[in-house]
Amino acid sequence: ESDGLQQDAHLLFHKGIASRDLLGYLWNYDQTEFFIDLMKRTMLMSDYRNDCFLIPSLLKENKDMGAVDTRCVVDFSTTFLPHGVFQRLVCLCVEYVSRKTSFDDSIRMNKNYARFPAFACQEVELVEDLSRQAILVSSSDIEKVVRILSSMLLKINGN
């Protein structure tokens, strides 16, 4: 509180968004840029906006998100959906959207859900369904979105 980071800490623990100042404080201002780079390279965090970063693994779960009109299922049921894959996919989606459009508050995310209104010029919803070992995808142009998501999943698998 004395460092003026109370609001930043609230944002981190309630929305998964970390400011560079807060990360520096938490890491005792030692190797902050190294840790930020490491977390971005391992897809544990992504640039968000205004010198802030999204850390999807810190997002809260929301069981009352409503039904998603599933158009595609990325099925891991014959193996398993590794822990953290969905969060890494969200990081890549945030990076993708931030390169294509400007951020606004219409992006919705929680621990197992993400909604991007301007992903490849359309709305895309992703849901992690652990009971089915799957990631559910909803979009009006599912073929284009699946191509993009497939390349993202290959990147995650390669890392």
Helices and strands as residue ranges (DSSP letters): H 6-15, E 17-19, H 20-26, H 32-41, E 46-47, E 52-54, G 56-58, E 72-75, H 85-100, E 108-110, E 113-119, E 122-129, E 134-139, H 142-158
